[in-house]
Every structure is written in structure tokens, then in C-alpha cells.
Amino acid sequence: MIVTKPYLTTLYEILKKIEGIKEERIVNDKTAN
């Protein structure tokens, strides 16, 4: 399967956003406790 670079970049950006949200939730949990 051939995947274009723009598609990979978009997918990577989405994954980074998801990871960022997870990190924010962890920080918020630590602060709340």
C-alpha cells in the first residue's frame, strides 16, 4: 500500500494531539489530587 507523505503527516499530527490530551488529563488528575 502506497501512503503519501501528507497523509502520514496528518496522521502523525492527530496522534500527537491525542497524546497531548492524555498528558493534560494526567497532569489535571495529579493537580486535583
N, C-alpha and C positions, 0 to 999 in steps of 0.2 A: 504494500500500500504506500503510495507516494503522498507525503504530507508536506504542504507548503510551509515556508518559514512563518509567514504572517499567522497561520493557524496555530503553530506551536507557540508563538509569542503570546497570542491571545489566551491560549490555554494556560500558559505559564503565569500570566498576569492574574487570571481567575484563581489559580491555585494559591498565589501569593496573597490575594485578598482574603481567601478562606483561612489561610494560616494566620493572617493578621487578626482576623476576627477571633480565632481561637485564643491567640495570645492575649488579646484585650480581655476576653472573658476570664482567663486565668488570673490576670492582674486584678480585675474587678473583684473576683472571689477572694483573693488574698487580702485586698483592701477592706472588703466588707467584714471579713473575719478578724 
